[in-house]
Amino acid sequence: MIRAIIFDFDGTLIDSTRSGMIRHQQVAQEIGLKVPSIEQMRIHQGEQWPEVFLNSVAKEAGWSLQDLERFIQVYLTNYHALKYSAFDGAIETLAQLKKQTILLAILSTRDKKTLISKLKLAGYDLELFCYIQAKEDSRFDKSDRRVWEKCIEAIKKIKWVNYDEILAVGDTVKYDFLPAKNHIPQINFVGVTSGTATKEEFLAAGLEEKLIISSVADLPLVLKLF
């Protein structure tokens, strides 16, 4: 039985992945830079922004350091007011899970200020979550299996749960599924195709088809498998 669920944020709880990539394209075009393709950006989704993600995209697009600095300046204009919507049925699903006394947490590479802001703008009640882990809360990269420990420790302080009673939910292979799979002991995982990874990419990485869903709104359907 699952008693705690740790959610990724972008592409899992909010519809920010594709719209975010489109905004990157719009800003690049606006300031006269070579526009990166959706596929170029998709393969870097989950990397820390801007340190890793944007540096990788800039290098592949042939931007200079000055180009990159200009892009960041323009991109961040009114950024905190930018709203990304929650996926259809996601808020209601999480509320339903909480009523079942399942502990809900978030583990994200976003900084805490932006994470909280985007959660609120998307319509999520912060009271849904027992713990929210942002970029500055861990010294480990999200691809490192050790990144889970602080979040799991916080959950266990609220209610003791065994590792096999914890479920991770995310939309990437590298930054969600593999760290959960490689964690010792292994963490249960459900992949959503609402963000970055496709069903085929999850399957190729070794995730069972029955554990791949299109949205967190479908999560109650797979919880019975654990």
N, C-alpha and C positions, 0 to 999 in steps of 0.2 A: 504494500500500500504506500502511495506517495503522500508524505506529510509536509513537504516543503518543496517549492519550485523557485528556481533562480532563472530569471529572464534576462536575455540580452535586450538591448533597447532599440537601437536603430534597425529598421527592417523587420523587427519582431513585434514591438509594441506600437511603434509609430511608422507611418508610411513616408520615411525620409530618404530611403536609399535612391530610388530612381529620380524623385523630384530634386534631391540634392545634387545628383550628377547632372541633371539638366540645368540647374542653376550654375554649376561650374562652367558648363558650356556657354551659357548666356553671358557670364562675366568675361570669359576669355574673348568672346566675340566682341563684346562691348568695348574692350580696351585694345583690340587689334592683335590678339595673340592667336597662335595656331590652336584650334579648338580640339581638345582631346575627345576621342570616341567614347561612347558608353562602355564598350567592352574594355578599353584601356583602363577606365576608372573602376569597372566592376571587379577586376582581378585584384585590386588593391583595397577593396572595401573591408572594413574592420581594422585597418591600420590606423594608428594615431594620427589625428589631423591637427596641425599641418605638418608636423615633424617628419612623418614617414609617408603618409598617403600623398600629400601634395608635392613633396620633393620627388617622389617616384613619378607622378604624373607629369610634373614640370620637365624632368629629365627626358622622358619618353616623347614629350611634345616639343623638345628643343628650346624651352624657355631659358632665358638668362636669369641670373640671380636678381637683377633689377626687375625683370618681368615678374618673377615670382613674388617679390616684395610688393609690387604694384597690385598684383592679383589679390593678395591677401588683404591689402588695404581696402580695395573696392568690395571684395567679397564680405568683409566683416561690417560694412556699412549697414546699420539697422539690423544686424544679424540676430540679436537677442529678441527682436520683435517678430522674427520670421516664424510662422506657425506651420507645423506638420501635423496632419490629422492622425488620430488613432485609427487602426484598422477596424472595419465594420465588425461589430460584435465583440471587440476585444475588451472594452471597459466592462461590459455586462458579464463577460465570461470570467474576468478576474474577480468581480464582485461576488459571483456565484461560488468561485473556488474559496474565497475568504470565508463565506458563510459556512463552508464545509470544514472550517478550522484548519485549512491548509495555509501554511506560512508562505508569503510571497515576497521575493526579493528581486533586486535588479543588480546586474554586474555589467558596467559599461566602460568604454574607453573615453567617453566624454568627460570634460571637467564638471565638477559638481554644480557650479552656477548655471551652466548651460543645460545640463541634464535636468535639474529641477525646473528651470524655466520652460523647457520643451514639454516636460510632463504636464505641467499646469496648463500650458497653451493647448495641448491636445485633449484636455478635459479629464485627465486622470486625477483622482483623489489621492494625495500622498499617503493618506491613512490606510490605503490598500496594502502598503508595503511595510514589512517589519524592518527592512534594511535596504539601503541604497548605496552601492559601491561605485564610486567614480574613479577617474584616472588617477587622481592624487591620493587615493586611499590605499594603493598597493604599489610596491616597488617592482612588481613583476608585470611584464607585458602580458596582454590577454592571450597570447599564443602559448604562454608558459602554464603548465598544469598547476603550478603553485599559486596562481592568481585566485583560485577558488577558496583557498584556506581561510582568509579573513572573513569572507562572506559566510562560509559554513560555520565558522567559530561564532559569529554574531547570531546566527540562527539557533545554534545549540544553547546559547545563553538564554534564549527565550523559551525554547522547548526542546528537550533532548530528542534528537532524531538519529537513526542509524544512516550510514552512507547509502544503503540500498533503498532508503525512504526519501531520498533527495532526487529531484529531477531538474535537469538543465534544459532550457529551451532557447534555440538560437537559429540564425539564418546563414551562418558561414561555416565552412568546413574547417579552415585553419584556425579561426579565432573562437569557435564555439564547440564544434563536435570533437575535433582531435584532442584539445586539452581535457575535455570531459572523458573521452575514451582512454587517454593515457594517464589520467589521474590514478593514484594508488591509495585506496581502492577505486575502481572505475565508477564514474558517476553516470546514472541513467540519463539518456538524452533523447529529445524529440527535435527533429529539424523542421523548420518552416520554410516554405518556398516563396514567402511574401517579400523577401528582401534580396539577398545576393545570390546564394547558391541555388542551383536548379536541382530537381529531383535526381537527375542523372549524376550530378556531381556528388550528392550525398551517397547515392548507391555505390558509386565508384570508390568512395572513401570507406565503405564498409558498413554504412547504416542500413538497417533493415527497412524494407519498403513500408511495412506497417507502422514504422515510427517516423514517417515523413508526412507532414500535413501542409495544407495550403495557407493556414492562418491559425493564430492562437485561439480564434473562435472555435476551432475544431478540437481543441485540447481535451475537453471532457470525454470525447469519443475514444481517446487512446489511453486515458488514465486507467481504465479497467484492465489494461494489458500488464500492469505492474503489480 
